[in-house]
Amino acid sequence: MSGTPSHDREPPALIPWPGGPQALAPLAKLRPGGEYRDGRGERARLSLARFLVELLRHLVFFVLDLTLRATLSLLGLGARPRDLPRSPSGSGPLALVLPILPDLSHTFVYREVETLRALAPDALIVVLERGSPRVVHREAAALLEHAQFVPPRGVLARTALILTTALRTPRRLRALWALSRDRDGGPAAALLGKLPLREPRHPGRAFELAALLRHHRPSQIHVYGSTWSANAALGAAQLLAIPFSISSYVDFEFDYAHQQLATKYAQARFFRVCTRDCRARLARRLGVPAIATEQRRVPILHWGIDAARLRARQASPPPALRRDRLGLFSACRVVRKKGLHLLPPLLAELARRGVDARWTLVGDGEELTRLQQLAVEHGVVERCEFVGPLPNEVLLDRLAATDVAILTCIETADGERDGIPVFLIEAMALGRCALSTRVSGIPEFIQDGVNGWLADATPNALADAICRVLADPVTARAIAARGRETALATQDAAASAQALLALLDAPELRAS
């Protein structure tokens, strides 16, 4: 017989049921007797009885969804968007909205929010999505004790919430409907549908966020992230008729649904960025050249480090910088924009130049398997140590014992990139030699040959830079010492938090 033997065929992939079995079943793909993988990753089979129950749930959802669409369409006839207030409203608390907690890649945010809590103890910390990293850093653990998570609602509860909002504040709901009318498929796609029931990143979560905040009567909303979390915060601010502002990462050029970037910028009291490069890119993205110099509504505030804590650490010995045993160290989320794929060929190139370099990577992510394969391909497996995530204190101890902190950042094809990686700032604050690339805001902080080293994102150029470091260890240590002074003096997260709070407390902010 021709064909592949049955025992060699791969088993069919299980149909995912996100949030199942509590969430609605994907009946377009799942049939009675079909197997699925539920929200906990466990394998199960859909019985006929459960299929009929799910069919009924879908019918109820369809009827309720149709009712909401009709109600909002009638309410929205002739509606126009309304500008949000530009000054804090009343004496209520400040609401700080976080996209996710805990999460390894948001530690720099948690550090700032922790400082803001100390400066404004009555501030609310509200989180849209609950994370589940293997390691929870100290900053995240501290916020978990005080954070409130926006609870997901089922079909009936969400319908009741939206209808109650329509009765309580019809004008505000009309304004929100008008705001999203012509955005990425219209208001039904942006505010209703199935996704908000199981997707914490959907703009429709604005209703749940507003419901949570309404009881606290906040004076304003400040949201971290300018993408999906800002969509929900903008919607909640519209429903509550209070000001909102944004602290962006380097995220506003990301590709995601319901972008509304121009709307969010226009409605925000201010749109905080972290580098001059970010501000210039925002200006180009929105087609408003004046933004590139508008410090009042587009302030530049670095994320920074816990300078006091790092200053208080016992002084680390200066980098050894030996050709026969050179320590390279990276710590980050292992994703494409970090450019870590350049490290295995860099190690091979250094070996050809007579430099015995060993690289340690702390972190996890989608690129890790690729890096391990590259280490094999370039014959440098014994020179690589893939550690995985570590608590911050352990990470800093290991970083303080290395020679060169290296992060070979790149800009990906879809525009994703870093701002100024906090890892590099911490490494410099510990007196390490810091080597990176001329990407995004990094050259705004690291000056080649002054307080660190910069190179093009190629193995040869990076190897040249490392050989420059090794050629004159005395000068290299002096450069590293200047890097420590620069980091501690200019990148203090506490100072950035105080400056942010001053902006939040400021009177009306308008474009200059």
N, C-alpha and C positions, 0 to 999 in steps of 0.2 A: 504493500500500500504506500502511496505517496503521501507527502505531508509530514508535519512534525508529530512525533509520538505524543499521545495524550499526557503521558507522565512528564514530558519535557515542557509542556505549556505552562506559562506563568498563570497563577490564579487571578481571576478578575479582581480589580481594585475595589475595595469596599466603598460604598457611597457615603460620603461624610454627612452627618446630621449635626451641624453646629448648634450647640446648646441643647441637644436632644438628651432625653426625650421630653423635656419641658417645653422647648421651643417648637414651633411649627415644623412638621416633617417636610422634606423636599419631595413632595409627591410627583413632581414632574419627572423625577428620576427613579423614585422608589415605588415598587409594586408589592402586593401581598406575597409574602414568602421571601422577599428580597433581603439581603444582608446589608447592614449599615454599620458605621462606626460612630458611636454617640459622642457627646460633648466631653466625656472623660477618656475617650480613646478606646473604649471597650467595644468588642464585637457583639452584635445582636441581630436577631431576625425579626422582621415585621410580620406579625400575625394578621390574619384576616380581620379579627375583631378590632385590633389596634388600628389597622388601615381605615376601617369605617369610622372610628373615632376621629382620626386625623382628617378624614374627608369632611366630617361635620365641623371640625374646628376651622378648616379652611373656608367653608361656606359661611360660618359666622363671621369670620374675619372679613370676607369679601363684602358682606352686607354692611358691617360696621364701617369699613373703609369707604364704601360708596356713600354712606350717610355723612361721614366727615367731609369727604370731598365736596359733596353737594352743599353742605352747611357753609364751608369755608368759601366756596365759589360764590354763594349768594352774599355772604358778608363782604367779600372782596370786590364786589362790583364798584368800580369807580374809586377804589382805595389807592392812596398814594403813600410812598414811604415817608416816614417822619424822622427828622434828625434827632439823635439822642442828645441829652443835656451835655454840656461841656464842663460843668463844675460838679463836684461831689454833691449828692442830694441828701440833705438832712445830716443827722449825727449818728447814723447807723454804722455798723462795722464795715471794714474793707473786706470784700470777698476775693480771695485768691483762688483761681481755678487752675488745677493741674490736669494735664491730659492723662497721666498714668502714675500709679504709685503701688508698689515700689518698682524700680526699673534701673538697671545698671547704667544706661546711657543718659539718665537724667539727674545724676548725682549733683552736677553743677547747679541745676535748678533748685534741688532740695536744699542745698547749702545756702542759697540766697533766701529762700522762703523761711528757713529756720531762723536766719538773722532778722527778717521782717517780723516774724512772730515775737522775737525779743523786743523789737522796737514798737510794735503795735500788738500788745497781747490779746486784744479782743478780735483780731482778724480771723475771718473764717477761712479754713482750708478745705476746698471742695475738689473732689477727684472724679473724673469721668470714667476711668477704666482701672480695674484692679489688675496689677501685674503679678507675676510669680517667678522672679529670678531665683537662681540657685543660691545666690549670695545676696544678702540685704545689707547694704552699707549703713554706717552709723547715722548718716543724715536722713536716709529713708526711714529707718527705724524710729527716729525721733519724731518725724512727721506722722507716722502711722498712729501714734498715740492720740493725735488731735484731729486727724482728717475725717471728713464725712464723705462717703462715697454716694454718688448719684445712683439710686436704685433703679434697675430696669423694671419696666412694668409690662404686664401681660396685655392681651388684646382688649379685654373689657376695661381694665383699669386705665389704660392709655386713652381709650375712647372717652371715658368719663372725665378724665383730666382735660382733654381738649375741649369737650363740650362745656365743662365748667369754666374754662378760660374764656370761651366765646360769650358766656353769660356775664362773667365778672368784668372783663375788660375787652369789650368788642372792638373798640378803636385801636387798642394796641395790637390785638390779633390781626386786624385789618392791615395795620402798618407792616407787620411781619410778613403777612401774605403778599403784600405788594412788593416788599423788598426782595422776595425770592421768586417773583412771578416769572421773570425772563431769564432765570439762571439755571443752566444745565438741565433742561428738561422741564422746568416749570415748578410751581409750588407743590404739586402732588409728589413729585420725585424728591424735592428738597425737604419736605416736612412730614409726609405721610408714607404709606407703603409698609412693607414687612420689615425692612432693614432696621429701623430703630428698636424693634423688639429684641433683636439679638446682636446688634452692631453698635457698640458704644461710641463709634466714630461718625455716626450719621448726624446731619444737622437737626433732625427731628428730636434729638435728645435735649434740645432747647426747652421743651415743655417740662421735662423732668427736672432739669437744672433750675428753671424758674420756680417750679413748685417747691423745691428744697429751699431755695434762697428766700422765697416770699415771707416765710415765718420769721426770718432774721432781720428783715427790712434793711439790707445793706445799702451803704451810701454809693457804692460803685463796684464794678467788677474789673479785676485785672486778670488777664488770662495769659498763660504761658504756652507759646507756640502760636504761629500765625496761620495754621492750616485748619484741620478739622476741629480742634479744640476751640479755636477762635470763632468758627461758624456757630457752634453751640452757645458760646458766651455772647455773641452778638444777638442771637435769637432771644436768649434769656433777658438781655439788657433791654431789648425792644418790648418784651412782655412786661417788664417791671418798670420801664421808663426811667432807667438810671444810666449814668455814663459807663462806658467801658473803654479799656485800653489794652494794649498788646505788648508783651515781651516776645519778640521773635527770636528764633535761633537762626540758622542759615537755611530756613525751610520754605520760604514763600515762593520759591521757584519749583518746588516739587510738583509732580503730576498727581492730582487727586481729584475726586469728584466734588462738584459744587464749590469751586475755588472762591469766587466773590472777592478777590483781593482788593480791587478798587473800592468796592462797597465797604469792606472792613477798614481800609485806610481812611475813607471819607468819614466814617461814623466814629472812629476811635478818637479819644482825647489826645493820645499820642501813640506812636508806633515805635517802640524801642528796638534798636538794632545793636549788634555787638562789635561791628568794625566799620571803617570808612568804606571798605569794599562792599559790604552789605547795603549800606545806604545808597551808594552809587548804583548798585544793581536794582534796588527797589525803584529808584528814580527812572531807570531805563525800562523796567518792567511795566510801570504805570504810565510811562510817557510823560512824566512831569519833571523836567530837568531841575527845577528849583528844589526838589526834595534832597538833592545831593548835598546841599549846604544848609538844610533846615534843621538846626540843632534843637529848636524848641519842640516841634511836633515829631521829629525823628531823632531823638537823642541817641548818642552812642554811649552805652554803658557796658563795660566788659563783665564777663561772668566771674572770672577771678578765682582765687584760692583762699583757703583759710590761712591768711598770712600770719596771724598771731600764733596759731598752732604750729605752723612750720618753723617760725622763727624760734619758738621755744624748744624745738627738738634739739637733741644733742648734735653738735656739729659733726657732719660726715667727713671722713678723710677725703682728700682731693683725689680725683680720678688717677688711677695708676698709669693708664695709657701705654701699655706694653704691646709690642707687635706680636709677641709670642703667646699672649693671652688677653685679648681685647674683649671686653664685655659690652654687648649691644643689648638694649632693653626697650621693649614697646609694651604699652598697656592701653587697650581700647576695645570698643566693639568691633569685632572682626568682620567688617563690611568692605565693599569695593572701594569706597571713597578714601579709605585709609592708605591705599596703595601698598599694602603689605606683600602683594605678589612680587614686588621688586626685591624683597629681602633674600629669598633663596638664591637668585642669580647674583645678588650683591655679595653674599658669603662666598660663592664660588669664585667670583672675580677677585675678592680680597685674598683668597687662598692662592690664586695664581700670582698675586703680587707679594706673596710671602708673609701675609698677615693672618694669624690664627685667630679669627673672630668667632665668638659664640653668641648666639642670639636667643634671648628669652622673650616669649610672648605671653602676656597675661590677658586673658579675655576669651570670649566665645562669640560665635556668630556664623553667618551663612557662608563665609569665605574660608572657614577653618579647614575643611576637608581639602579644598583646592590648595591651600598653603602646604598641607602635609604631603600632597602629591607632588608639588613643585620641589619640596625638599628632597624627595626621592629622585626626581628627574635630574636635579642638579648635583646630586651626590653629596648633600650637606646634612643628611638626617642627623648624624652624630653632632653637628654643630647647632642644632635647634632644640629648644625646650619649649613645648607647648603646655603651659601650666593650667589654663582655664581661669575662671573668675576667682579673685581673692578679695578678702576684706581690705578696706583702704589702708589700715595701719600696717598690715602684712605687706601689701603692695609697696607702700612707701619705704618700709625697711629694706625690701629687696632692691628697690630703685636706688636707694642711697648707697648701696654697695656695688653699683655698676659703674661703667666708664662713660658710655655714650647713650643718651636717650634719643631714640630715632623714631620718627613718624613720617613716612614718605607719602604724604597726602597728595591726592590727585583730584581733578574735577571729572566726574563721570559723564558719559554721553548724554544723560538726562539732566545734567546741571547740578547733581548733588555734590556737595563739598563741605568741608569743615569751615569754621570761622577761625578762631585761634584755639586749638585743642588745649583743654585744661591740663592734660597729661604733660605737655611740653612746659607749661608754666610751672607746674609742681616740680618737674625734673630740674628746671633752672633754679627754682627756689631752694633745692637741695644741693646746689653746686655741681650738678652734672653737666657735661658737655651736651648741648642740644643740637641735633641735626634734623632739618626738615626741608621742605620744598617751597618754591615761590608760588603758593596757591592761596587764593582768597585773602584773608586778613593776616596770614602768618608773617609776611614781610613787614607789616605794621608794628610787629612786636619784636621779632628776631632780626637783628642787623648782622649780615654776614661778616664774620671776622671781628665784630665788636662785642656782642653778648651771646653769640651762638654762630651756627653755620647754616647756610642755605645752598641747595644744589638743585639742578634740574632732576626731574623724576625719571632717571635712567640708571641702571646699575653702574655704568662707567663713571658718570658724573658723581654719583654718591660715593663710589670708591675713591675718586679723586679727593673729595671733601674729607673723607676719613684719613686719607694719607696726609693731607694738610695738617690735620689735628696731630697725627703721630710724628710728623716731621719736627715739631717744636713743642714738646709737652709743657715746657715752662710757660710759653705764651698761651697755649691752649687752656691751662689751668687758670691763668689770669682772665681770659675771656669768660670761662665758666663762672669765675667769681663775680665778674660784672653782670653776668646773666642772673645770678642770685640777687644782686642788688636791684636790678631792673624789675624782676618778678615781685619781690617783696614790696617795693616802693609803688608800683603802678598797677598791680593786679589783685588788689585786696577785695574779696567778695563783700566784706562788711562795708567798705566805702561805697561800693556799687549799690548795695541794698539801701544805704542811707540816702544816696542820691535819687534812687527810684522812689523811696517814700516821700521825699521832698516834691517830686513831680506829682505823685498821687495826691498830696495835700495842697498842691498849688491851685490858685483860682483858675478861671476859664482859660483853656489853651486853644488857640486858633492858629491856622497857618499864617506865617509871616509874609 
